[in-house]
Amino acid sequence: MIRCTTAHVHLDAVRHNLRALRAMLAADAALNRDAGAGPVAAPDIIAVVKANAYGHGAVGVARALEEAGAQMLAVADIEEGIELRDAGITLPILVFGALSVSEVDGLFTHGLTPTISSPGAGRALEQAARARGTTLSYHLKVDTGLNRLGFRHDNLGRTLQALLASPVLSLEAVYTHFSSADEPDVASVEAQRRAFDTACAHLVACGAAPVRRHAANSAALLRDSRLWFDAVRPGLLLYGMAPGALHTAMDLRPAMTLTSRVVAVKGVRTGEAVGYGGRFAAERPTTLAVIPAGYADGLDRRLEGRGAVLIRGRRAPIVGAVSMDMLTADVTEISDVSPGDEVVLLGSQGGAAWQQIDAREMAAAIGTIPYEIVCRLGSRIARVTETAIDDETID
Ligand SMILES: *Cc1c(COP(=O)(O)O)cnc(C)c1O
């Protein structure tokens, strides 16, 4: 049995988005070559599958990305990396997050690449590698202004020496992360880019051999090819969503649709109130569809009065409180709605633009970002993998 509220994960869309990104990077690199400015080689792709692949199901998405030719995967912590290795993923896997001392074993037993973002983490890994009589490759994180994880870019001379001198730790790449790549303001991105350039030069001055560099998430890579360096780290784009206010000519396909079914239809009289708190009072005889998806499934309570669902190809506004396990939509304008009718919460129901609701629209309705919409979908919602008939004919 499967509940009727279901997330359909389109792995063909994930593969398509990766290929579309690669084609875009190659085309832009060729333009740079002709123009004599900017990088002339397309960067590698480190595909980000943290947080259960942004709620889409880490293992399925990782397999799709591996098939489509990503060079590396990235996860938030060691546990996420182990899940992928246990499922047979063989691509290199970068762990972004801070390492807690107790868990570093997994790096060695499961062949994961850690990020070292502090001298203390460097010492812990040095000890662990020595104890195992082995060497470990790592990526170095430099903080250029986000002020979260990473070695401060302006203090590397003091903090890096011991790490770079380690015979058991091998520096594979250096990276940073932008704070505001999806915002119109360019000043902070440019400042971070320069700080990163300087930090990389400093590394070489400290005695490191030249290493690979990466910095750009989806927004940054779309914004400026000078932010590509040797590899880019897209997440959002691969799931078919464009970041922030940025628009892209890329043909992105949403990797997730969320559907349900009407479980009951209810008529209320003028003046009657609907749902907890009775905040919605019918101004006319009103027909409501009851849909078995609520905040326990990650559907935000702020959707009340702001969001909509699609039923019979029409938009039905969400009215009354979103409760834990269900929500109600006003279907007065839609004829013949019956229990069993398909409900689209994210996705399309017909070919017209208004017959589509995407994570960006839902996010805008409640004042958040599309990342949160897909990452928050609850564990009660089954992720059903939709396999394409044939990727290439769809592309
Ligand atoms: C999540 C994350 C990314 C991917 O960001 P998107 O905006 O989804 O492309 C890249 N780099 C780091 C360090 C991240 O944490």
PDBQT file of the ligand as one rigid body, heavy atoms in Angstrom, charges set to zero:
ROOT
HETATM    1  C1  LIG A 401      24.492  23.182  -0.798  1.00  0.00    +0.000 C 
HETATM    2  C2  LIG A 401      25.815  23.609  -1.295  1.00  0.00    +0.000 A 
HETATM    3  C3  LIG A 401      26.039  23.800  -2.673  1.00  0.00    +0.000 A 
HETATM    4  C4  LIG A 401      24.932  23.712  -3.711  1.00  0.00    +0.000 C 
HETATM    5  O1  LIG A 401      24.162  24.896  -3.693  1.00  0.00    +0.000 OA
HETATM    6  P1  LIG A 401      22.981  25.159  -4.735  1.00  0.00    +0.000 P 
HETATM    7  O2  LIG A 401      22.582  26.552  -4.444  1.00  0.00    +0.000 OA
HETATM    8  O3  LIG A 401      21.913  24.175  -4.436  1.00  0.00    +0.000 OA
HETATM    9  O4  LIG A 401      23.538  24.989  -6.103  1.00  0.00    +0.000 OA
HETATM   10  C5  LIG A 401      27.323  24.102  -3.085  1.00  0.00    +0.000 A 
HETATM   11  N1  LIG A 401      28.328  24.218  -2.182  1.00  0.00    +0.000 NA
HETATM   12  C6  LIG A 401      28.148  24.071  -0.856  1.00  0.00    +0.000 A 
HETATM   13  C7  LIG A 401      29.298  24.226   0.067  1.00  0.00    +0.000 C 
HETATM   14  C8  LIG A 401      26.891  23.764  -0.368  1.00  0.00    +0.000 A 
HETATM   15  O5  LIG A 401      26.712  23.627   0.951  1.00  0.00    +0.000 OA
ENDROOT
TORSDOF 0
